[in-house]
Amino acid sequence: MEKNEFKIGNKIFKSRLIIGTGKLPAGDITRDVIASSGAEIVTMALRRVDFGEKQKDNILRQIPDGITLLPNTSGARNASEAVRIANIARASG
C-alpha cells in the first residue's frame, strides 16, 4: 500500500475524498460531478433509490463504474425506519 492510499476492509482507495449525492440532482450532472471529483466512494441515502425504477434519472444509473457506494439511513423518521433501511443496505451488498 502506498503512502497516500487508505484501506477500508479489504479495499484500498487512492482518493480520501468521499462525496454524497444528497444535494445532487438526478441526471447526467450527477455522473459528471462524481467523475470530476476523483472520489472513489459515494454516500447515498437509500430513501432516494427506487429499486424498481427503470428510468434514466434513477440515481443508481448515474453512479460511474468502479465507485464504491456507501449507503446511509438519511431521511429515516424514527429508529425502526433507520434499522429497516440499514437492513436493506446490508442485503443489497
N, C-alpha and C positions, 0 to 999 in steps of 0.2 A: 504494500500500500504506500502510495506517495505521500509526501508531507501535507499537502493541502486537501487530500481526499478525506472523507469520513465514512464511517461504516454504521449502518443500522441493520441489525440482524445479520443476514448473510449477504446484504447488498452494499456495494461500495459506490459512493457518489463523488463526482468531481466538483460539482457546484454545491455550495452550502445554502444557496437561496431556495426558500420554499415559498411558493405563492399560492394564493387562494382564488377561487372562482367566484366568491360571493358578490363582488362588485362588478364582475364582468358580464356583459350582455351575452345571451346565446347568439351564436352566429360565427361567421368567419373571423371576426376580430378577436375572439377568444383564442382560437388556434394561433393567430399571428402574435398575440401578446405572449402566450406561453412559449412559443418557439423563439421569439426575440429576446426573452428574458434570460435564456440559458439555464433556467431552473430544470431540475430533473425530478422534482417532487411537487405535486399539486394537491392542495387540500380541496375537498368538495363536500358540501352538505348533501347528504343523501336525500333530504327532503326535496331538493331541486331536481332529482333524477326521476324520470318516468321510464321505468324499465320496459314497459310495453310500447313505448313511443318509437315510431319508425321515421319520424320527420327529420329533416336536415338540421333543424335547430335544437335537437336533443343534445344537451351539454356533453354527454359521453362521446358523441361523434366529433366533438371539437377538440378533444384531447389528443395531441400528437402521439404517434407510436413511440414507445420507449420511455414514456413518462410513468413514474410510479404514482399511483393515486393513493392519497391518504384520506379516507372517508372520515367525516366527523358528524356529530349529532346536533349541529347548529340548527336552531329553529324548533327544537323539541319544546313542548309547552309544559312538560312535567317529567318527573323521574321515570315513570313507566314508559312513556313515549321515547325517552332517551335510550332506555335499555332495549326497547324493540328496534330502534334504528341501529344501535350498536350490534345487535344480533344479525340484522340484515347485512351490515358491513362485513361482519365475520364470515357469513355464509357466502358472500359474493367474492371472497378471496382477497 
